Amino acid sequence: MQKVENREILNNLRDSEGQQIAQSRCRILICAGTGCLAGGSGEVYDKMCELVANEPDVEVQFGAEIAHGDGPVDIKKSGCHGFCEMGPLMRIEPMGILYTKVKLEDCEAIFERTIKHGDVIRHLLYKQNGIEYQKQEEIPFYKKQTRLVLENCGHIDAEHIEESIAHGGYQALAKVLFDMTPDQVVNEILESNLRGRGGGGFQTGYKWKQVARQPEKIRYVVCNGDEGDPGAFMDRSIMEGDPHKMIEGMMIAAYAVGAQEGYIYVRAEYPLAISRLKKAIQDAEQWGLLGEHVMGTDFSFRLHINRGAGAFVCGEGSALTASIEGNRGMPRVKPPRTVEQGLFEKPTVLNNVETYANVPMIILKGAAWYKTIGPENSPGTKAFALTGSVKNTGLIEVPMGTTLREVIFDIGGGIKGDADFKAVQIGGPSGGCLITPHLDISLDFDSLKKMGAMIGSGGLVVMDSNTCMVEVARFFMNFTQNESCGKCVPCREGTKRMLEILERIVAGNGVLEDLDLLEELATMITETALCGLGKSAALPVMSTLKLFRDEYIEHVVDKKCASHTCSALRHFVISAELCKGCSKCARNCPVGAISGKIKEPFVIDDAVCIKCGACESNCAFGAIHVEA
């Protein structure tokens, strides 16, 4: 290993590693993201390694300590490919073939037919609307995206720095170290109008500028990787699939503001991300790209990993820095702000994973190029975690300004089971709902704010016509209430009272006055809570009340849930025409709510029924149903 002591060595290393990749007759990239690993991709990887090793005509080396095989076939563990619905995924280069839902028993056929003879196994290809897609880039899910931050995810071996360097890693860092002053770096980020991808949409360059101008010379760069939103996994996938891009962005920020130490705050529930970050930091230090005198310059930077305990509130800046310091993660009153007194009461740059991952390409390609993507006030791309009732769930990246319709129906493939679209929860538990009239609005910070919603970190939970929006509001309020740090009364007590009301409503005990009380509490919490998380805690309730008030009224007045989601409001009925009088339902009822005579229709006493559904699931004749 040759240490990178100057720019020339880095360029030579990039060329040699890139040439080695290009010379590979075949590269097998097996998704080793969390989702695919859970689906068995680890076993698939081991099996493919075994097959290649036992093939006398193929010379290959593999293992944790060896970056590249010297033979014609390389087997790599890549990061998340994004197409989570179809995992485990296997990409075969240079053919560009993407195999979906690969099982252990498929490995031998893949090796014999595809690797050795170039034949395509058709049943492993992705199919949509009767069309078969052989190449990954042709699949609508990928074709309609603009993958810049996620460009390397799924295409490189995330565990070896050589792959990152071969794809341009640390070139932007070299540019700032040898060609730019710190002020020029700050101005370039300012000019790009890069806005923070963590939720607030604050201008990144302005934040850096504020830190750089502080009289205190000890400064820190911190990355918020504590992704706590239900259904969100954008930052996790970047840390797992291309950790060096984020690290490079942090180093550029450190150079720009004069910081010598940085911290990555990662939730402990992301063990794979932590493992790959540790490996990336270790490799970068060994190669002279991190630590003392980076690339032979006067710039030095040390990077540490801090594991969070999964507290949602630690996504807030002051709570996060308190947690790193070893204190309880609780927000504090501002000012002073983090840029003035952040970590260890020193000026601190705090951005999230995706924000830092945008920085290297802005430096390399320029602010003018960056602003050609997306709207003027929100340039660039945004990664979203697309989940819920959509056919193609997964991690996507689209230009800012893309519409919900394009995301859900073009990339996501539409609603599962061809049901009707009802709503999408955007921005996580602190976000709001958007409905059909909103499908064509621009997905950017300012447009969504006007709609009473927010991008947040980028979670998109799609809901169909079978979803109960009152239960959705209860779910998110339960999450928020559980995650409240308890420091301020409005959030601690206000969310608790709101949750109690929502639980009464879904239990069938709500009254109309509860709706007014919910709105009153929501306004109070929003106006008086200490931190941004508390101020946005009531947003899911406020948005569903505004857009789906009829559903709330149905729950409290008619004591019905049209989607049959709220079990307490389900009314089970036995059809006299279909009932055979077998008594099976009565025998299986845990509370004795069903009575009747053999060979005659049975009946359910609704006053005794606990709505468990045991009768419905046990009826062989389909005679029991929930009354509409």
Summary of the structure (lengths in Angstrom):
residues: 628
radius of gyration: 27.2
end to end distance: 70.1
largest distance: 91.0
contacts: 2236
relative contact order: 0.08
helix: 44%
strand: 16%
